Amino acid sequence: MEQAEKVIEAFVKAGDNRDVAALESILHHGFQNIQDGFFDERGIFVFSKSDYIELIRTKRFGGSPRRLIINNIKQSDNMAIARVILESQFLIFHSLIICIRDNGHWKIINNTPTIEVK
């Protein structure tokens, strides 16, 4: 479970620092970010790995330090599911993060946040 927690921590840190190179290696090629709402727009938005990285690169996502709380994490041999809270100065994210072990390396394959403004 420790390795899955480490990749979650690395994912959060990479987003906070807008570290696109780190995200390239942390995110699985099948990664999806699924969220309800996108800034002022309503509805469900699904972002692929390349979409998500572009949002980080163009500074629409990321760049604000967040405190990470892992509420719980359940792991099988090759998959871990975590419920986390990420809190920045302006937003609180309640996220379900799914990690998989791919060729011996833990990767983030899904992030499903609900976002509230403080």
C-alpha positions as CSV (number, residue, x, y, z in Angstrom):
1,M,0.0,0.0,0.0
2,E,2.9,2.3,0.7
3,Q,3.9,2.4,-3.0
4,A,0.3,3.3,-4.1
5,E,0.3,6.1,-1.5
6,K,3.6,7.4,-2.8
7,V,2.3,7.6,-6.4
8,I,-0.8,9.5,-5.1
9,E,1.5,11.9,-3.2
10,A,3.7,12.3,-6.3
11,F,0.6,13.0,-8.5
12,V,-0.6,15.7,-6.2
13,K,2.8,17.3,-5.9
14,A,3.3,17.2,-9.7
15,G,0.0,19.0,-10.2
16,D,0.7,21.6,-7.5
17,N,4.1,22.3,-9.2
18,R,2.8,22.0,-12.7
19,D,5.5,19.4,-13.3
20,V,4.4,18.0,-16.7
21,A,7.4,15.7,-17.0
22,A,6.5,14.0,-13.7
23,L,2.9,13.7,-14.7
24,E,3.9,12.0,-18.0
25,S,5.5,9.1,-15.9
26,I,2.9,9.1,-13.1
27,L,-0.2,8.9,-15.2
28,H,-1.1,5.6,-17.0
29,H,-1.6,5.9,-20.8
30,G,-5.4,5.2,-20.2
31,F,-5.7,7.9,-17.5
32,Q,-9.0,9.7,-17.2
33,N,-10.0,12.7,-15.0
34,I,-13.8,12.8,-14.6
35,Q,-15.4,15.7,-12.9
36,D,-18.7,17.4,-12.4
37,G,-18.3,20.9,-13.6
38,F,-15.4,22.8,-15.2
39,F,-14.9,26.2,-13.7
40,D,-18.2,28.1,-14.5
41,E,-19.5,25.3,-16.8
42,R,-21.9,22.7,-15.6
43,G,-22.0,19.0,-16.5
44,I,-19.6,16.0,-16.6
45,F,-16.2,16.6,-18.1
46,V,-13.9,13.7,-19.0
47,F,-10.2,14.5,-19.7
48,S,-7.7,12.0,-21.1
49,K,-4.1,12.0,-20.0
50,S,-3.1,14.3,-22.9
51,D,-6.0,16.7,-22.1
52,Y,-5.1,16.8,-18.4
53,I,-1.4,17.4,-19.1
54,E,-2.4,20.2,-21.5
55,L,-4.6,21.8,-18.8
56,I,-1.6,21.7,-16.4
57,R,0.8,23.0,-19.1
58,T,-1.5,25.9,-20.0
59,K,-2.0,26.7,-16.3
60,R,-5.7,26.1,-16.3
61,F,-5.1,23.4,-13.7
62,G,-2.5,23.2,-10.9
63,G,0.0,25.6,-9.5
64,S,-1.5,25.9,-6.1
65,P,-0.2,24.0,-3.1
66,R,-2.7,21.5,-1.6
67,R,-2.8,19.6,1.6
68,L,-3.4,15.9,1.0
69,I,-5.4,13.7,3.4
70,I,-5.8,10.1,2.4
71,N,-9.1,9.1,4.2
72,N,-8.8,5.4,3.2
73,I,-7.1,3.2,0.7
74,K,-7.9,-0.3,-0.3
75,Q,-5.4,-2.4,-2.3
76,S,-5.5,-5.7,-4.1
77,D,-2.4,-7.1,-5.8
78,N,-2.4,-4.7,-8.7
79,M,-5.0,-2.0,-7.9
80,A,-5.5,0.5,-5.2
81,I,-8.5,2.7,-4.6
82,A,-8.2,5.8,-2.4
83,R,-10.6,8.4,-1.1
84,V,-8.7,11.6,-0.6
85,I,-9.2,15.3,0.3
86,L,-7.0,17.9,-1.3
87,E,-7.3,21.4,0.1
88,S,-5.8,24.5,-1.4
89,Q,-6.2,28.1,-0.4
90,F,-9.4,28.4,-2.5
91,L,-10.7,24.9,-3.2
92,I,-11.4,21.6,-1.6
93,F,-11.3,18.5,-3.8
94,H,-13.0,15.2,-2.6
95,S,-11.4,12.7,-4.9
96,L,-11.6,9.0,-5.7
97,I,-8.2,8.1,-7.1
98,I,-7.5,4.7,-8.7
99,C,-3.9,3.4,-9.1
100,I,-2.8,0.3,-10.9
101,R,0.5,-1.6,-11.0
102,D,1.6,-1.6,-14.6
103,N,4.8,-3.6,-15.4
104,G,5.9,-3.3,-11.7
105,H,5.3,0.5,-11.5
106,W,2.3,2.1,-9.8
107,K,0.4,4.6,-12.0
108,I,-2.7,6.8,-11.6
109,I,-5.4,5.6,-14.0
110,N,-8.3,7.6,-12.7
111,N,-9.0,10.7,-10.7
112,T,-12.7,11.6,-10.0
113,P,-12.9,14.8,-8.0
114,T,-15.8,16.8,-6.8
115,I,-14.8,20.4,-6.2
116,E,-16.1,22.9,-3.8
117,V,-15.1,26.6,-3.5
118,K,-14.1,27.7,0.0
